[in-house]
């Protein structure tokens, strides 16, 4: 369960990605957007999608392995 959530949901969910290829030594700025709709969860009791107002952890990296990830936080 996500430690910031009041409902049972996975700790990590893929909500945006962009595949790029870099040559050795090359740098590139990449923008990855995550619309707020992608953060909502379906509440079956209310039969509607809801946004939970909490701290969301954001991970950026080349795999889902913790050793490969940079972590940030977004508060909604």
N, C-alpha and C positions, 0 to 999 in steps of 0.2 A: 504494500500500500504506500502511496505517496505520503510522506510524513507531514506535508502541509495541508492535505486534503481531508475533508470531513467525510468523504465517501471512499469506498474501496476502488482504487484505480491503479494501474501500473506505475512504477517509479519512472520509467522512461518510455516515451512515445515519440515516434518520428513525426514531426509536424512541418518540416521543410528541409529541402536539401538542394544542392546544386553540384553537379559533377564538373570538375575542371581538371585540366592537365597542365602541369608546370614542368618546364625544363629545369635541370639543376641550376640553382642560383637565381631563378626567375621569381619575381614577386607579383602578386595580383590582389587587388581589392575585390572582394566578392560580397554582394548584398543578398541576403536570404530573408524573405518576408514570411511572416506567419500571421495571417489574418486572425482576428480575435475569435471568429467563428470556429476555428480549428481547436480552440482551447475549451470549448463547451463540451459538456457531457450530457447524455440523455437520461433524464429522470423519469423512470417508468411510473412512479406514483403520480406525477403531474402530467405525464404524457407530453413532455416538452424538453427542449434543449436548454440548459442553464449554464451560466458562467459563474464559477466559484471565485469569489474575491479573496485572494490569498497571495502568498509569495510563490512564484513559479520559478523553478530552477531551469536554466537554459544551458545546454551542453553543446559545444562545438568541437568537432574533431573528424578524424578520418576513419573512425570505427566506433562501435558502441562500448568498447573496452574502456574502463575508467582510466587506465594509464595513458590513453590517447586523447583524453578530453580536456578542454578548457571549460570552466564553469562560471556562469554569471547568474544574476537573479533579476526578475521582473516582478513588480508588485502591482496587482490589479485590485 
